[in-house]
Amino acid sequence: MFPNFFSFQTYDQKKRLALIIWLLIAVFCVVQSLITHRYNNYLIFENTCRNLINQTSFYVGYPAYHFDANHYGPIFSVFFMPFAALPNALGFLAWNLFNTIVLFKAIETIPIKDKLPLFFIAIPCIASATLSQQFNPASGAFIILSYTLLNKNKGIWSTMLIALGTFIKLYGIVGLAFFFFVKDKKRFIAYLILWSAVFFVLPMLFSSPEFILNAYKEWTVSLIHKNASNITENNLDISIMGFIRSIYVNHNLPNMVFLIAGVALFGLPYLNIKAYQKTTFQLLILGSTLMFPVLFSTGTEDCTYIIAAPAVGIWYVLSDRKPWKVWLLWITIVLSCNFPLLLFPKISSAYPVLLTIMSVPFFMIWVFMLYKASRMPKEPQPQLAST
């Protein structure tokens, strides 16, 4: 899998152009961040490796090294070690290039013949994601690959990515949405348990069991606190939940109401059991799965939408080209650039709805995908390609 995954020899001119644009964006964001000394997130990640070795908390502030605090799971400190071993400038560059390339290659594995729209639609979001230095592009890649590798090598790599993505940022758990498409479900469950045990224990090899067990407790507290602060503070929650809260100017609307509605909508296509083996149906579920953690997480920022961006491309490629769909696509692309914040920063800060409106076209596309998947047997399949 992995030697072929990182091969670029078969690229045509258009795909090469898309890759070059992505890489230039990643490099530009690194240079810009280094010049302006705005790479705090990278410093947070780098410090987690120091925390692991020294057995100091992952989830408190370290003003001598960075602002804010880490919110990723203990395994992330091991995952990040190759980058932390490099000087900051080189490590930062390698980190951004890794995130960029792994998502690009993951999109390439999606079984759709024309993948170019997916690459170009995601450009504004990859710019935002690489500028923020976060794990989001790789998180999206892990979700995609957990589907495209689902029945390859007996599911060993798919389950690895689901477990790793979950132990790093929780988002990876949505990969379980593809379980109904698994051929050997018993083996899949066994591998998932095995990988979960590996990633739970692995950080202990670099520190101690006591420290890591306590770190998981601290991580839970950190996420609960982060969730509460995202709800009560302005400009942090750019999910569809944040949009609705900003309209009603009510930060006390409970998450559970949104999550119950979201899960109910997400589950509707699964009632269409006859469509499970249709590739188009599975792709729509993939798109829906990429959208869900972005639309229904209080931690969603503009840079998080890189996870949902490939889903927009999937929806567009699988749809007919009716004018209103083209308009919706362009509105989504424009809003994903976060133009309100770029052009009117003071007004946007005063009126959070101008920031959270970014979630609306993504939510609309998500609903359209759910609807299409729910009535899948009645529609012909578009031209697809094997992975």
N, C-alpha and C positions, 0 to 999 in steps of 0.2 A: 504493500500500500504506500508506504512513506517515500521510497525512491521515486515512484511515478507521480506522487502528489506534488512534489516540488520540481517537476520538470516543466520547462517553458518552450521546448523545442517545436511543438506543433502549433504554435500561435500564428494566426493570420495577422494581417496588418492592423485591422480594427481592434482586435483583442490586445495586440501589442500596444496600441495607442492608449487603450483604456488602462492597461497596467502601468504604462509610463506616467499617465496623469495621476494615478493613485500614488505611485512612488514619489513623484515630485511634490505632491501635497504633503506626504509624510515627512519628507526631508525639509521642506519649507517650514513646516510647523515646528520641527526640532530646532532649526536655526533661529527662527523667530523667538521661540521660548528661551533658548540659551542666551540670545542677545539681550532680551528683556528680563532675564532671570525669573521667568515664570514657568517653572517646571516642578512646582510643589508636589503634585501627585506622584511624580516619579521618585522624588525624595522620600515620600511616605512609603512607597513600595520598597525602595532600597533599604530603608531602615527596618522593615519587617525581618529581613535576614539577620540583621544585627540583634534584633529582639530575640529571635529564635536561638541564636548561639549563646547570647548572654542571659537567656531566660528572663527577659523583662517584658512587661505587658505589651501586647500588640495594639491595645485599644485605648491608650492614653496619649496625651499630647507630648511631643518632644521639641520644645521651642528651639533648642540648639541645632536641630536638624531640619525641622519643617513646621508648617502651620497645620491646624486641623489634626485629624487622627485617621487611622486605618479602619476600614469596615469590611475587609475581606477575611475569609476563613484562614485558620492556621496553615493549611496546606499551601496557600499562596506564597508563603515565605520560602518554601522549598522550590516551588515553581519558578520563582523570580531569581533564584540564586545565580544562574548563568549571566543574567544582565547586571546584577549587583556586583559581580566579580570584576566587571570592567570599570574603567574610569567613567565618571558620571556622563560626560558628553557622549562617549561611545556606547555606553549602556543605554542611554536615552534613545540614541539613534537606532540601536539594535532592537529595542523594545517597540518603537513605533513601526519599524519595518516588519517586525514579526507580526504584529497585529494586522497590519495592512495586507501582507502577503497571505497570511493564513485565511483571512476572510475572502480575499480574491479567489484563492484556490478552492475554498469551500463552495463558493457560488458556482464555480466551474463544474463541480460534481453534481449539481442539480440537473435532473434528467429533462431538460428543456432544450430544444434545438437552437433557438436564438437567445443566447444569454447576454448579448450586448446591452439590451435595455437595462438589465439588472445592474451591470457595472456602472453605466452612466447615470442612472437614477440615483444611485447611492453616493455620488460624488460630493454633494453638499454635506451629507451626514458623515462621510469619512473625514472630511476636513474638520468638522466639529469634534469628532471622536479623537483624531490624532492630536489636535490642539489641546485636548483635555488630558491626554496621556493615560486614559483609563483602559480597563480590561474589556470594554464593551465590544470592540470588533472581534476579538477572540471568543468572547461569550456567544456572539451571534454565529460565528463559525462552528463552534462546538455543537450548537443546536442543529445547524444544517447538517453537519457530518454525522450526528447521532441518528439522523434519518437516512442519509445516503449510504451509510455504512451498516445499516440496520441488519441486513441479511448476508453481509459479506464476512468471511472469516469466522462464521458461526456467531457473529454479533459481539466478538470480543472487544473490538475497537469502539463500536457504538456505545456499549455499556461503560467503557473506560471514560469516554468523553461526557456521558451523562453524569457519572459519579464525580469526575473532576470538576466539571462546571458547577455542580451543586455544592461541592465542598469549598469552592472558591467564592461563589457569589449567589448561591441558591437558584439563580435563574435557570441553571442547567437542568433542574428537576422537570422542567416542562418537556424535556425529551421523552419522558414516559408517555406523552400523548401518542407516540408512535407504536406503543406496545401492541395495539390491535393488528398491526401490520407485520408483526414478527412471526416467522414460520416455526421456529423452535423456541417456544415460550419458556419451557423449563430450563433450558440451557441459558437463555437470556437472563432469567432471574438469578440463576447461580452465578453467572459472570458479574452481574450487577452487585450482588452481595460481596463477592470476592474483591472487586475493585473498591467498593465502599470501605471494606476493612483495610485495604492497602492504604488508601488516602487518609483514613482516620489515624492509622498507626504511624505512617511514614514520618511525620514531623517529630515524633518521639525519638527517632534515631539520631536526631541532631540536638536534642535537648533532654527531656525526661518525660515519662508518662504523666507525672503529677502536674508539671507545667502545662502540658498540652490539654489535659482534661480540664484544668482550670481555665485555659484559654478558650475552650468551647463554651464554658459558662459565661465568660466575659464577652464573647462574640454575640451570644444571645442577648445579653443586656445591652450591648452596643447597638444592635439592630433595632431593638424595641425603642431605645432612646432616639435613634436616628429617624425612625418612622414617626414618632411623636413630634419631633422638631420639624420634619418636612411638612406635616399637616398644619402646624401653627404658624410657621414662618412664611413670609411671602417669597415668591420667585424661586422656590425650590422644587415644588411638585408640578411638573409639566405633563402629567398624565391626563387621561380623560377625567379622572377623579378630581385632579387639581383644577381642570377647566370648569367642572360643575360647581366646585366649591368657590371658585373665583366669581362665577355668575351670581351666586346667592350670597356672596361675601360671608360665608358661614364655614369656619374651619372646624366646626364640631360635628359635621356630617360623618357618621361612622364608616370606616372602611368596609365593614362586613356587608353593608347594604350593597355597595358597589361590587364587592367580590362575589356575592351570591348571584347577582344579576349577570356578572361577567362569566362565571363558571357555567351558569345555566345556558347562556348563549353559546359559549364555547362547546358545550356538550351536544347541542342540537344536531350537528351533522353526523354524530356517531349513531343516531337512530337510523341512519341510512345504511344499514348493514350490507345490503347488496352491492354497494359501491366501494367497499373496503379495498378490493383488489384493483380498482381502476387507478392508473397512475395520476390522472388529473385530480381525482378525489384526494389522493395522498398529498399531492402538491398543494392543494388548497388547505389541507390540514397543516402542512408545513408552514405555509404563509400565516395561517391563523395562530399557530404556535409561536412564531417569531413575534407577532404583534402583541400577544396576550401579556407577557411580563412587562412590556413597555407601557401599555395602556392602563394596566391595573397595578402599578407600583408607585408608592408615594416617593420613592427615590429616583423617579425618572427625571432626567435633565435633558437639555437639547442634545447632548452628546450620546445619550442612551438610544436615540432613534436610529443609530446605525444598525442596531439589532433588527429593527422593523423595516429598514429600507429595502432589503432584498425581497421582503414580502410584497411590497408595492410593485416591484418588478415582476414577481410571479403573477400577481393579479392582472397586471397590464398585458403580459404576454398571453395569458390564458383567456383574455377578454376579447370581444370584438372591438372595433375601433370607432364606436359611436362618438360623436362630437363631445357629448357631456363627459364621457370617460376620459377623453384626451384633456379636456379642461380640468377635470378633477386631478389628473396626474400632474399637470403643470402647477396647479394651486398647491398640491402637496410638496412638490419640489421647491417652490418659492418659499413656502412657510418653513420647510426644513432647513433653509438657510438662516432662519431666525432673523429675518429682516426687521421686524419691529424693534428688537433690541439693538441691532446695528445702526438703524437710522434714527430711532427715537428712544435712546436709552433712558432718559429721565422720565418720559411719559410711560414707557413700558414698566419701569420700576414702580411708578405710582399706580398703574392699573395692570395688575398681574394677568387679567384676562387676555391682554395683548400678547403675552408670552404663552399662556396655556392654550390659546386657540390653535397652536401648532398641532395639538393632538386630534383636532376635529376631523381633518381629511383622512388621517390614518385610521381613526375609528370608523369612518364611513366605509373605507375600503375593507376594513376587517369585517364589517357587517355584510358587505356585498360578497365577500369570500365565503362566509358562513352560509349565506342564502344559496349561492351557486353549488356549494358542496352538498347542501341538504336536498337539492333536486337534481343531483348529478346524473342519474340513469336516463333522464329525459333529454340530455344534451349530448351531442357528438363530441368526441375527444379531439383537441387540436393536435397538431403535429408535434411529437415529442422526440426526444433522443435518449438513448441509453447512457448511463453513467460510465 
